Structures are given as C-alpha cells and as structure tokens.
Amino acid sequence: MFTLTADTVEQIHDDLIGPGELAGRARDKSLEAALARVENRLAYGMIADVCDLAAAYAMAISRGHCFNDGNKRTAFRSMQICLLANGIRLRFETEEVGQKIIALAQGQIDDGDLADWLRAHP
C-alpha cells in the first residue's frame, strides 16, 4: 500500500493554504508523531484495507492539529490522495465528505466509521 510521508502531507498542506491563512506547522505538535500512529497500526495489522488506511490518515491529521491552519482540509486531501494513489476512486458529495471530516475532527465519529462510509461510496 502507498503510504504518506510527513513531507508529502506538509506539501499537501502548503498547497491548500490561501493568502491570509497561517502557514506552517504548529509549534507544539508533531506531524511525524501523528503519522507514526498510522504506521504503527499498519505494522501491527490493524489496517485491513486502503479505506482503513485513508481514514486513519484523516483522523491523525485532523485530530493532531499539526498545522497552524487548514488541518481538516489537509486531512481530507491527504485521505483522497491516499485513496487515489492506491487505485481507489470514490464518489461523494463535497458537503457530505466535509461533514464527515468535521465530525471526525470533533470526535463524533472515529476512523472506523469513516472507513465504513468510504467503502459505501465506490
């Protein structure tokens, strides 16, 4: 499976940030640590498929608050790139997936819920 590096996620973030938004990483948060949680789950067989992997990235990034701004957008785009790089193209409404990412970031759903939702949108 194609996995994301901290450099890749940082580039995704930098490409999303618009003028007037706070660029860069948050000082007291570690993107590498957030992504290591995903790698650890992968190493221990806790990720069954690409949807699990993409959802785990979305959760790590959205809840990790590793950037000064744009964490949820970065989480969504990283999830989407993970899916595409692994040959998965899903169909979903922008508003609906946006609400899922917000719910994930707020702890209303977890990565398992998001992975199930992704599987339901081939």
N, CA, C and O atoms as CSV, one atom per row, in Angstrom:
chain,resi,resn,atom,element,x,y,z
A,1,MET,N,N,0.831,-1.187,0.000
A,1,MET,CA,C,0.000,0.000,0.000
A,1,MET,C,C,0.877,1.252,0.000
A,1,MET,O,O,1.909,1.310,0.668
A,2,PHE,N,N,0.443,2.236,-0.757
A,2,PHE,CA,C,1.110,3.531,-0.778
A,2,PHE,C,C,0.809,4.255,0.523
A,2,PHE,O,O,-0.351,4.379,0.916
A,3,THR,N,N,1.842,4.730,1.184
A,3,THR,CA,C,1.666,5.479,2.429
A,3,THR,C,C,2.186,6.900,2.258
A,3,THR,O,O,2.944,7.195,1.333
A,4,LEU,N,N,1.769,7.763,3.156
A,4,LEU,CA,C,2.139,9.174,3.108
A,4,LEU,C,C,3.301,9.461,4.048
A,4,LEU,O,O,3.388,8.896,5.138
A,5,THR,N,N,4.181,10.336,3.618
A,5,THR,CA,C,5.273,10.795,4.472
A,5,THR,C,C,4.922,12.160,5.042
A,5,THR,O,O,4.006,12.824,4.557
A,6,ALA,N,N,5.637,12.570,6.053
A,6,ALA,CA,C,5.422,13.898,6.623
A,6,ALA,C,C,5.688,14.974,5.580
A,6,ALA,O,O,4.976,15.978,5.531
A,7,ASP,N,N,6.698,14.779,4.749
A,7,ASP,CA,C,6.996,15.765,3.695
A,7,ASP,C,C,5.840,15.884,2.712
A,7,ASP,O,O,5.494,16.986,2.285
A,8,THR,N,N,5.244,14.751,2.353
A,8,THR,CA,C,4.100,14.759,1.436
A,8,THR,C,C,2.919,15.488,2.050
A,8,THR,O,O,2.300,16.328,1.397
A,9,VAL,N,N,2.604,15.178,3.290
A,9,VAL,CA,C,1.470,15.827,3.963
A,9,VAL,C,C,1.729,17.322,4.118
A,9,VAL,O,O,0.817,18.130,3.947
A,10,GLU,N,N,2.950,17.689,4.437
A,10,GLU,CA,C,3.271,19.113,4.555
A,10,GLU,C,C,3.110,19.822,3.214
A,10,GLU,O,O,2.639,20.959,3.166
A,11,GLN,N,N,3.496,19.162,2.132
A,11,GLN,CA,C,3.318,19.757,0.797
A,11,GLN,C,C,1.830,19.891,0.457
A,11,GLN,O,O,1.404,20.898,-0.109
A,12,ILE,N,N,1.053,18.878,0.803
A,12,ILE,CA,C,-0.403,18.951,0.604
A,12,ILE,C,C,-0.948,20.159,1.340
A,12,ILE,O,O,-1.719,20.940,0.782
A,13,HIS,N,N,-0.547,20.313,2.594
A,13,HIS,CA,C,-0.997,21.443,3.405
A,13,HIS,C,C,-0.606,22.764,2.762
A,13,HIS,O,O,-1.439,23.658,2.607
A,14,ASP,N,N,0.663,22.885,2.389
A,14,ASP,CA,C,1.152,24.143,1.822
A,14,ASP,C,C,0.419,24.506,0.542
A,14,ASP,O,O,0.194,25.685,0.270
A,15,ASP,N,N,0.041,23.497,-0.253
A,15,ASP,CA,C,-0.704,23.751,-1.488
A,15,ASP,C,C,-2.135,24.210,-1.217
A,15,ASP,O,O,-2.742,24.873,-2.059
A,16,LEU,N,N,-2.674,23.865,-0.056
A,16,LEU,CA,C,-4.055,24.221,0.281
A,16,LEU,C,C,-4.200,25.593,0.936
A,16,LEU,O,O,-5.246,26.231,0.818
A,17,ILE,N,N,-3.173,26.038,1.611
A,17,ILE,CA,C,-3.255,27.278,2.378
A,17,ILE,C,C,-3.341,28.476,1.436
A,17,ILE,O,O,-2.551,28.614,0.502
A,18,GLY,N,N,-4.314,29.330,1.704
A,18,GLY,CA,C,-4.508,30.513,0.888
A,18,GLY,C,C,-3.895,31.747,1.519
A,18,GLY,O,O,-3.419,31.708,2.653
A,19,PRO,N,N,-3.911,32.841,0.778
A,19,PRO,CA,C,-3.397,34.101,1.316
A,19,PRO,C,C,-4.164,34.508,2.578
A,19,PRO,O,O,-5.386,34.380,2.645
A,20,GLY,N,N,-3.444,34.983,3.543
A,20,GLY,CA,C,-4.070,35.422,4.785
A,20,GLY,C,C,-4.258,34.333,5.813
A,20,GLY,O,O,-4.643,34.617,6.947
A,21,GLU,N,N,-3.993,33.084,5.443
A,21,GLU,CA,C,-4.096,31.984,6.399
A,21,GLU,C,C,-2.726,31.750,7.031
A,21,GLU,O,O,-1.695,32.113,6.466
A,22,LEU,N,N,-2.738,31.146,8.195
A,22,LEU,CA,C,-1.491,30.888,8.914
A,22,LEU,C,C,-0.789,29.664,8.334
A,22,LEU,O,O,-1.267,28.538,8.477
A,23,ALA,N,N,0.322,29.885,7.693
A,23,ALA,CA,C,1.088,28.793,7.094
A,23,ALA,C,C,1.952,28.121,8.153
A,23,ALA,O,O,2.162,28.664,9.238
A,24,GLY,N,N,2.442,26.946,7.828
A,24,GLY,CA,C,3.417,26.266,8.673
A,24,GLY,C,C,2.812,25.339,9.708
A,24,GLY,O,O,1.598,25.262,9.895
A,25,ARG,N,N,3.719,24.641,10.371
A,25,ARG,CA,C,3.326,23.689,11.406
A,25,ARG,C,C,3.117,24.399,12.736
A,25,ARG,O,O,3.719,25.436,13.015
A,26,ALA,N,N,2.253,23.816,13.539
A,26,ALA,CA,C,2.052,24.297,14.907
A,26,ALA,C,C,3.294,23.932,15.712
A,26,ALA,O,O,3.828,22.832,15.569
A,27,ARG,N,N,3.745,24.832,16.537
A,27,ARG,CA,C,4.993,24.626,17.283
A,27,ARG,C,C,4.975,23.421,18.214
A,27,ARG,O,O,5.956,22.682,18.296
A,28,ASP,N,N,3.881,23.225,18.904
A,28,ASP,CA,C,3.850,22.205,19.944
A,28,ASP,C,C,3.261,20.868,19.482
A,28,ASP,O,O,2.935,20.019,20.311
A,29,LYS,N,N,3.123,20.678,18.172
A,29,LYS,CA,C,2.546,19.435,17.644
A,29,LYS,C,C,3.520,18.797,16.662
A,29,LYS,O,O,4.272,19.495,15.983
A,30,SER,N,N,3.505,17.486,16.591
A,30,SER,CA,C,4.417,16.768,15.713
A,30,SER,C,C,3.645,16.013,14.638
A,30,SER,O,O,2.899,15.079,14.932
A,31,LEU,N,N,3.831,16.422,13.412
A,31,LEU,CA,C,3.226,15.717,12.290
A,31,LEU,C,C,3.794,14.296,12.201
A,31,LEU,O,O,3.061,13.344,11.933
A,32,GLU,N,N,5.091,14.164,12.427
A,32,GLU,CA,C,5.709,12.847,12.380
A,32,GLU,C,C,5.085,11.904,13.410
A,32,GLU,O,O,4.853,10.731,13.117
A,33,ALA,N,N,4.814,12.410,14.606
A,33,ALA,CA,C,4.191,11.578,15.643
A,33,ALA,C,C,2.772,11.181,15.246
A,33,ALA,O,O,2.363,10.040,15.461
A,34,ALA,N,N,2.025,12.112,14.671
A,34,ALA,CA,C,0.658,11.800,14.237
A,34,ALA,C,C,0.675,10.715,13.163
A,34,ALA,O,O,-0.120,9.776,13.210
A,35,LEU,N,N,1.581,10.846,12.198
A,35,LEU,CA,C,1.657,9.854,11.127
A,35,LEU,C,C,2.229,8.524,11.620
A,35,LEU,O,O,1.910,7.469,11.073
A,36,ALA,N,N,3.066,8.574,12.644
A,36,ALA,CA,C,3.625,7.334,13.213
A,36,ALA,C,C,2.520,6.459,13.799
A,36,ALA,O,O,2.641,5.234,13.801
A,37,ARG,N,N,1.464,7.061,14.288
A,37,ARG,CA,C,0.334,6.276,14.802
A,37,ARG,C,C,-0.271,5.418,13.691
A,37,ARG,O,O,-0.641,4.263,13.901
A,38,VAL,N,N,-0.360,6.018,12.506
A,38,VAL,CA,C,-0.888,5.276,11.358
A,38,VAL,C,C,0.071,4.156,10.973
A,38,VAL,O,O,-0.352,3.019,10.761
A,39,GLU,N,N,1.357,4.472,10.882
A,39,GLU,CA,C,2.364,3.465,10.532
A,39,GLU,C,C,2.379,2.316,11.540
A,39,GLU,O,O,2.530,1.154,11.164
A,40,ASN,N,N,2.223,2.645,12.807
A,40,ASN,CA,C,2.190,1.627,13.850
A,40,ASN,C,C,0.989,0.702,13.676
A,40,ASN,O,O,1.116,-0.518,13.777
A,41,ARG,N,N,-0.165,1.286,13.415
A,41,ARG,CA,C,-1.362,0.475,13.197
A,41,ARG,C,C,-1.193,-0.424,11.979
A,41,ARG,O,O,-1.635,-1.572,11.978
A,42,LEU,N,N,-0.554,0.104,10.948
A,42,LEU,CA,C,-0.301,-0.681,9.742
A,42,LEU,C,C,0.648,-1.835,10.044
A,42,LEU,O,O,0.418,-2.963,9.608
A,43,ALA,N,N,1.699,-1.557,10.780
A,43,ALA,CA,C,2.695,-2.580,11.125
A,43,ALA,C,C,2.106,-3.701,11.975
A,43,ALA,O,O,2.530,-4.851,11.864
A,44,TYR,N,N,1.139,-3.377,12.818
A,44,TYR,CA,C,0.543,-4.373,13.703
A,44,TYR,C,C,-0.737,-4.990,13.138
A,44,TYR,O,O,-1.486,-5.638,13.868
A,45,GLY,N,N,-0.990,-4.793,11.848
A,45,GLY,CA,C,-2.120,-5.441,11.194
A,45,GLY,C,C,-3.476,-4.891,11.578
A,45,GLY,O,O,-4.486,-5.583,11.455
A,46,MET,N,N,-3.509,-3.659,12.039
A,46,MET,CA,C,-4.772,-3.048,12.463
A,46,MET,C,C,-5.453,-2.280,11.330
A,46,MET,O,O,-6.496,-1.657,11.532
A,47,ILE,N,N,-4.864,-2.328,10.154
A,47,ILE,CA,C,-5.427,-1.670,8.970
A,47,ILE,C,C,-5.646,-2.753,7.925
A,47,ILE,O,O,-4.699,-3.349,7.413
A,48,ALA,N,N,-6.919,-2.993,7.621
A,48,ALA,CA,C,-7.266,-4.114,6.750
A,48,ALA,C,C,-7.234,-3.775,5.267
A,48,ALA,O,O,-6.959,-4.641,4.436
A,49,ASP,N,N,-7.511,-2.536,4.935
A,49,ASP,CA,C,-7.581,-2.169,3.524
A,49,ASP,C,C,-7.263,-0.687,3.341
A,49,ASP,O,O,-6.962,0.022,4.301
A,50,VAL,N,N,-7.334,-0.241,2.103
A,50,VAL,CA,C,-6.995,1.145,1.771
A,50,VAL,C,C,-7.959,2.129,2.429
A,50,VAL,O,O,-7.545,3.221,2.817
A,51,CYS,N,N,-9.217,1.770,2.560
A,51,CYS,CA,C,-10.174,2.670,3.219
A,51,CYS,C,C,-9.800,2.870,4.686
A,51,CYS,O,O,-9.897,3.981,5.207
A,52,ASP,N,N,-9.372,1.797,5.353
A,52,ASP,CA,C,-8.889,1.928,6.736
A,52,ASP,C,C,-7.675,2.847,6.795
A,52,ASP,O,O,-7.576,3.701,7.677
A,53,LEU,N,N,-6.756,2.669,5.855
A,53,LEU,CA,C,-5.537,3.473,5.831
A,53,LEU,C,C,-5.851,4.947,5.610
A,53,LEU,O,O,-5.354,5.805,6.339
A,54,ALA,N,N,-6.665,5.240,4.618
A,54,ALA,CA,C,-7.015,6.632,4.308
A,54,ALA,C,C,-7.747,7.286,5.474
A,54,ALA,O,O,-7.488,8.445,5.797
A,55,ALA,N,N,-8.654,6.554,6.105
A,55,ALA,CA,C,-9.396,7.092,7.248
A,55,ALA,C,C,-8.467,7.317,8.442
A,55,ALA,O,O,-8.631,8.285,9.185
A,56,ALA,N,N,-7.495,6.423,8.624
A,56,ALA,CA,C,-6.533,6.603,9.715
A,56,ALA,C,C,-5.704,7.864,9.501
A,56,ALA,O,O,-5.439,8.602,10.450
A,57,TYR,N,N,-5.295,8.116,8.259
A,57,TYR,CA,C,-4.584,9.367,7.966
A,57,TYR,C,C,-5.465,10.575,8.251
A,57,TYR,O,O,-5.016,11.548,8.858
A,58,ALA,N,N,-6.712,10.514,7.817
A,58,ALA,CA,C,-7.624,11.642,8.049
A,58,ALA,C,C,-7.777,11.922,9.536
A,58,ALA,O,O,-7.783,13.079,9.956
A,59,MET,N,N,-7.901,10.866,10.335
A,59,MET,CA,C,-8.046,11.058,11.773
A,59,MET,C,C,-6.760,11.618,12.390
A,59,MET,O,O,-6.811,12.558,13.182
A,60,ALA,N,N,-5.625,11.050,12.033
A,60,ALA,CA,C,-4.352,11.508,12.603
A,60,ALA,C,C,-4.108,12.981,12.302
A,60,ALA,O,O,-3.657,13.731,13.167
A,61,ILE,N,N,-4.402,13.385,11.090
A,61,ILE,CA,C,-4.135,14.770,10.687
A,61,ILE,C,C,-5.176,15.724,11.243
A,61,ILE,O,O,-4.828,16.802,11.723
A,62,SER,N,N,-6.442,15.350,11.187
A,62,SER,CA,C,-7.486,16.268,11.656
A,62,SER,C,C,-7.458,16.453,13.169
A,62,SER,O,O,-7.719,17.547,13.668
A,63,ARG,N,N,-7.145,15.392,13.892
A,63,ARG,CA,C,-7.106,15.496,15.357
A,63,ARG,C,C,-5.740,15.901,15.894
A,63,ARG,O,O,-5.625,16.359,17.031
A,64,GLY,N,N,-4.709,15.731,15.075
A,64,GLY,CA,C,-3.361,16.073,15.508
A,64,GLY,C,C,-3.101,17.566,15.569
A,64,GLY,O,O,-2.206,18.015,16.286
A,65,HIS,N,N,-3.883,18.340,14.818
A,65,HIS,CA,C,-3.718,19.809,14.782
A,65,HIS,C,C,-2.252,20.191,14.611
A,65,HIS,O,O,-1.741,21.051,15.328
A,66,CYS,N,N,-1.590,19.558,13.673
A,66,CYS,CA,C,-0.151,19.755,13.469
A,66,CYS,C,C,0.171,21.042,12.713
A,66,CYS,O,O,1.321,21.479,12.683
A,67,PHE,N,N,-0.839,21.641,12.109
A,67,PHE,CA,C,-0.630,22.862,11.329
A,67,PHE,C,C,-1.340,24.036,11.989
A,67,PHE,O,O,-2.296,23.858,12.744
A,68,ASN,N,N,-0.862,25.225,11.695
A,68,ASN,CA,C,-1.479,26.427,12.255
A,68,ASN,C,C,-2.876,26.656,11.707
A,68,ASN,O,O,-3.718,27.237,12.392
A,69,ASP,N,N,-3.134,26.216,10.500
A,69,ASP,CA,C,-4.425,26.410,9.857
A,69,ASP,C,C,-4.607,25.309,8.819
A,69,ASP,O,O,-3.621,24.758,8.328
A,70,GLY,N,N,-5.837,24.984,8.482
A,70,GLY,CA,C,-6.115,24.055,7.400
A,70,GLY,C,C,-5.974,22.583,7.732
A,70,GLY,O,O,-5.760,21.772,6.831
A,71,ASN,N,N,-6.086,22.215,8.997
A,71,ASN,CA,C,-5.914,20.809,9.379
A,71,ASN,C,C,-6.977,19.901,8.766
A,71,ASN,O,O,-6.651,18.820,8.276
A,72,LYS,N,N,-8.233,20.320,8.785
A,72,LYS,CA,C,-9.293,19.467,8.247
A,72,LYS,C,C,-9.185,19.353,6.726
A,72,LYS,O,O,-9.399,18.277,6.167
A,73,ARG,N,N,-8.856,20.455,6.061
A,73,ARG,CA,C,-8.668,20.394,4.611
A,73,ARG,C,C,-7.490,19.497,4.256
A,73,ARG,O,O,-7.551,18.730,3.295
A,74,THR,N,N,-6.426,19.598,5.030
A,74,THR,CA,C,-5.257,18.747,4.801
A,74,THR,C,C,-5.613,17.289,5.059
A,74,THR,O,O,-5.159,16.405,4.333
A,75,ALA,N,N,-6.415,17.029,6.076
A,75,ALA,CA,C,-6.850,15.663,6.375
A,75,ALA,C,C,-7.661,15.093,5.216
A,75,ALA,O,O,-7.446,13.954,4.804
A,76,PHE,N,N,-8.585,15.879,4.698
A,76,PHE,CA,C,-9.400,15.420,3.575
A,76,PHE,C,C,-8.532,15.139,2.355
A,76,PHE,O,O,-8.625,14.070,1.752
A,77,ARG,N,N,-7.698,16.092,1.999
A,77,ARG,CA,C,-6.892,15.942,0.780
A,77,ARG,C,C,-5.890,14.790,0.925
A,77,ARG,O,O,-5.643,14.064,-0.038
A,78,SER,N,N,-5.324,14.619,2.096
A,78,SER,CA,C,-4.408,13.501,2.330
A,78,SER,C,C,-5.148,12.174,2.195
A,78,SER,O,O,-4.625,11.228,1.605
A,79,MET,N,N,-6.354,12.101,2.735
A,79,MET,CA,C,-7.184,10.909,2.610
A,79,MET,C,C,-7.455,10.620,1.132
A,79,MET,O,O,-7.338,9.479,0.683
A,80,GLN,N,N,-7.812,11.650,0.394
A,80,GLN,CA,C,-8.126,11.497,-1.018
A,80,GLN,C,C,-6.889,11.050,-1.817
A,80,GLN,O,O,-6.990,10.174,-2.676
A,81,ILE,N,N,-5.750,11.640,-1.539
A,81,ILE,CA,C,-4.524,11.254,-2.241
A,81,ILE,C,C,-4.135,9.821,-1.904
A,81,ILE,O,O,-3.696,9.077,-2.781
A,82,CYS,N,N,-4.289,9.431,-0.654
A,82,CYS,CA,C,-4.012,8.050,-0.257
A,82,CYS,C,C,-4.896,7.081,-1.050
A,82,CYS,O,O,-4.416,6.073,-1.568
A,83,LEU,N,N,-6.166,7.391,-1.138
A,83,LEU,CA,C,-7.088,6.536,-1.887
A,83,LEU,C,C,-6.691,6.464,-3.358
A,83,LEU,O,O,-6.588,5.374,-3.922
A,84,LEU,N,N,-6.469,7.612,-3.976
A,84,LEU,CA,C,-6.137,7.658,-5.402
A,84,LEU,C,C,-4.816,6.944,-5.694
A,84,LEU,O,O,-4.712,6.201,-6.671
A,85,ALA,N,N,-3.815,7.167,-4.854
A,85,ALA,CA,C,-2.503,6.539,-5.062
A,85,ALA,C,C,-2.573,5.020,-4.929
A,85,ALA,O,O,-1.723,4.300,-5.452
A,86,ASN,N,N,-3.597,4.544,-4.222
A,86,ASN,CA,C,-3.801,3.108,-4.056
A,86,ASN,C,C,-4.886,2.564,-4.988
A,86,ASN,O,O,-5.398,1.463,-4.785
A,87,GLY,N,N,-5.226,3.350,-6.010
A,87,GLY,CA,C,-6.144,2.882,-7.044
A,87,GLY,C,C,-7.616,2.944,-6.700
A,87,GLY,O,O,-8.426,2.291,-7.356
A,88,ILE,N,N,-7.983,3.710,-5.690
A,88,ILE,CA,C,-9.385,3.805,-5.280
A,88,ILE,C,C,-9.917,5.200,-5.624
A,88,ILE,O,O,-9.377,6.212,-5.177
A,89,ARG,N,N,-10.970,5.231,-6.416
A,89,ARG,CA,C,-11.630,6.491,-6.749
A,89,ARG,C,C,-13.062,6.392,-6.238
A,89,ARG,O,O,-13.841,5.564,-6.711
A,90,LEU,N,N,-13.397,7.224,-5.287
A,90,LEU,CA,C,-14.725,7.180,-4.680
A,90,LEU,C,C,-15.580,8.341,-5.174
A,90,LEU,O,O,-15.075,9.371,-5.622
A,91,ARG,N,N,-16.874,8.143,-5.078
A,91,ARG,CA,C,-17.822,9.199,-5.436
A,91,ARG,C,C,-18.530,9.654,-4.184
A,91,ARG,O,O,-19.101,8.850,-3.448
A,92,PHE,N,N,-18.486,10.965,-3.946
A,92,PHE,CA,C,-19.179,11.525,-2.793
A,92,PHE,C,C,-19.417,12.999,-3.035
A,92,PHE,O,O,-18.731,13.639,-3.832
A,93,GLU,N,N,-20.394,13.517,-2.337
A,93,GLU,CA,C,-20.694,14.939,-2.408
A,93,GLU,C,C,-19.726,15.699,-1.506
A,93,GLU,O,O,-19.419,15.249,-0.403
A,94,THR,N,N,-19.256,16.830,-1.966
A,94,THR,CA,C,-18.300,17.636,-1.205
A,94,THR,C,C,-18.843,17.991,0.170
A,94,THR,O,O,-18.124,17.895,1.164
A,95,GLU,N,N,-20.091,18.396,0.235
A,95,GLU,CA,C,-20.698,18.778,1.512
A,95,GLU,C,C,-20.734,17.591,2.476
A,95,GLU,O,O,-20.453,17.738,3.666
A,96,GLU,N,N,-21.078,16.428,1.957
A,96,GLU,CA,C,-21.186,15.240,2.803
A,96,GLU,C,C,-19.830,14.821,3.365
A,96,GLU,O,O,-19.710,14.540,4.557
A,97,VAL,N,N,-18.807,14.778,2.506
A,97,VAL,CA,C,-17.488,14.385,2.998
A,97,VAL,C,C,-16.939,15.454,3.938
A,97,VAL,O,O,-16.237,15.131,4.897
A,98,GLY,N,N,-17.247,16.706,3.678
A,98,GLY,CA,C,-16.828,17.780,4.584
A,98,GLY,C,C,-17.407,17.597,5.976
A,98,GLY,O,O,-16.710,17.793,6.972
A,99,GLN,N,N,-18.663,17.227,6.048
A,99,GLN,CA,C,-19.298,16.983,7.350
A,99,GLN,C,C,-18.674,15.778,8.055
A,99,GLN,O,O,-18.546,15.769,9.280
A,100,LYS,N,N,-18.293,14.777,7.290
A,100,LYS,CA,C,-17.630,13.605,7.888
A,100,LYS,C,C,-16.277,13.990,8.486
A,100,LYS,O,O,-15.933,13.544,9.581
A,101,ILE,N,N,-15.514,14.812,7.777
A,101,ILE,CA,C,-14.201,15.231,8.277
A,101,ILE,C,C,-14.364,16.099,9.527
A,101,ILE,O,O,-13.589,15.964,10.474
A,102,ILE,N,N,-15.347,16.974,9.542
A,102,ILE,CA,C,-15.614,17.797,10.728
A,102,ILE,C,C,-15.996,16.911,11.906
A,102,ILE,O,O,-15.487,17.091,13.012
A,103,ALA,N,N,-16.889,15.955,11.672
A,103,ALA,CA,C,-17.299,15.032,12.741
A,103,ALA,C,C,-16.111,14.220,13.252
A,103,ALA,O,O,-15.996,13.973,14.453
A,104,LEU,N,N,-15.238,13.810,12.351
A,104,LEU,CA,C,-14.035,13.066,12.730
A,104,LEU,C,C,-13.133,13.931,13.607
A,104,LEU,O,O,-12.665,13.489,14.657
A,105,ALA,N,N,-12.894,15.159,13.171
A,105,ALA,CA,C,-12.020,16.068,13.920
A,105,ALA,C,C,-12.572,16.372,15.304
A,105,ALA,O,O,-11.811,16.563,16.253
A,106,GLN,N,N,-13.893,16.418,15.420
A,106,GLN,CA,C,-14.531,16.726,16.701
A,106,GLN,C,C,-14.752,15.495,17.573
A,106,GLN,O,O,-15.267,15.614,18.685
A,107,GLY,N,N,-14.376,14.325,17.091
A,107,GLY,CA,C,-14.525,13.108,17.875
A,107,GLY,C,C,-15.930,12.533,17.879
A,107,GLY,O,O,-16.239,11.666,18.697
A,108,GLN,N,N,-16.790,13.001,16.976
A,108,GLN,CA,C,-18.151,12.479,16.893
A,108,GLN,C,C,-18.203,11.134,16.176
A,108,GLN,O,O,-19.102,10.327,16.411
A,109,ILE,N,N,-17.221,10.903,15.295
A,109,ILE,CA,C,-17.040,9.595,14.657
A,109,ILE,C,C,-15.562,9.249,14.771
A,109,ILE,O,O,-14.738,10.112,15.074
A,110,ASP,N,N,-15.227,7.978,14.526
A,110,ASP,CA,C,-13.815,7.606,14.538
A,110,ASP,C,C,-13.405,7.148,13.145
A,110,ASP,O,O,-14.211,7.165,12.214
A,111,ASP,N,N,-12.162,6.744,13.010
A,111,ASP,CA,C,-11.664,6.349,11.692
A,111,ASP,C,C,-12.368,5.104,11.163
A,111,ASP,O,O,-12.511,4.955,9.949
A,112,GLY,N,N,-12.806,4.219,12.031
A,112,GLY,CA,C,-13.569,3.054,11.584
A,112,GLY,C,C,-14.880,3.453,10.938
A,112,GLY,O,O,-15.273,2.891,9.916
A,113,ASP,N,N,-15.563,4.431,11.539
A,113,ASP,CA,C,-16.810,4.942,10.957
A,113,ASP,C,C,-16.550,5.570,9.589
A,113,ASP,O,O,-17.305,5.356,8.641
A,114,LEU,N,N,-15.467,6.351,9.504
A,114,LEU,CA,C,-15.137,6.994,8.235
A,114,LEU,C,C,-14.767,5.949,7.186
A,114,LEU,O,O,-15.176,6.072,6.032
A,115,ALA,N,N,-14.011,4.935,7.556
A,115,ALA,CA,C,-13.643,3.867,6.615
A,115,ALA,C,C,-14.890,3.153,6.096
A,115,ALA,O,O,-14.981,2.857,4.905
A,116,ASP,N,N,-15.838,2.878,6.968
A,116,ASP,CA,C,-17.100,2.254,6.541
A,116,ASP,C,C,-17.829,3.152,5.560
A,116,ASP,O,O,-18.373,2.674,4.565
A,117,TRP,N,N,-17.845,4.450,5.831
A,117,TRP,CA,C,-18.501,5.411,4.949
A,117,TRP,C,C,-17.790,5.424,3.589
A,117,TRP,O,O,-18.445,5.457,2.547
A,118,LEU,N,N,-16.469,5.398,3.600
A,118,LEU,CA,C,-15.717,5.377,2.344
A,118,LEU,C,C,-16.044,4.147,1.519
A,118,LEU,O,O,-16.223,4.240,0.305
A,119,ARG,N,N,-16.124,2.994,2.171
A,119,ARG,CA,C,-16.441,1.750,1.469
A,119,ARG,C,C,-17.827,1.787,0.831
A,119,ARG,O,O,-18.073,1.103,-0.162
A,120,ALA,N,N,-18.717,2.569,1.387
A,120,ALA,CA,C,-20.086,2.665,0.874
A,120,ALA,C,C,-20.201,3.639,-0.304
A,120,ALA,O,O,-21.297,3.852,-0.823
A,121,HIS,N,N,-19.077,4.232,-0.732
A,121,HIS,CA,C,-19.110,5.227,-1.814
A,121,HIS,C,C,-18.154,4.874,-2.957
A,121,HIS,O,O,-17.293,5.676,-3.315
A,122,PRO,N,N,-18.307,3.665,-3.532
A,122,PRO,CA,C,-17.418,3.277,-4.643
A,122,PRO,C,C,-17.710,4.074,-5.915
A,122,PRO,O,O,-17.054,3.870,-6.936
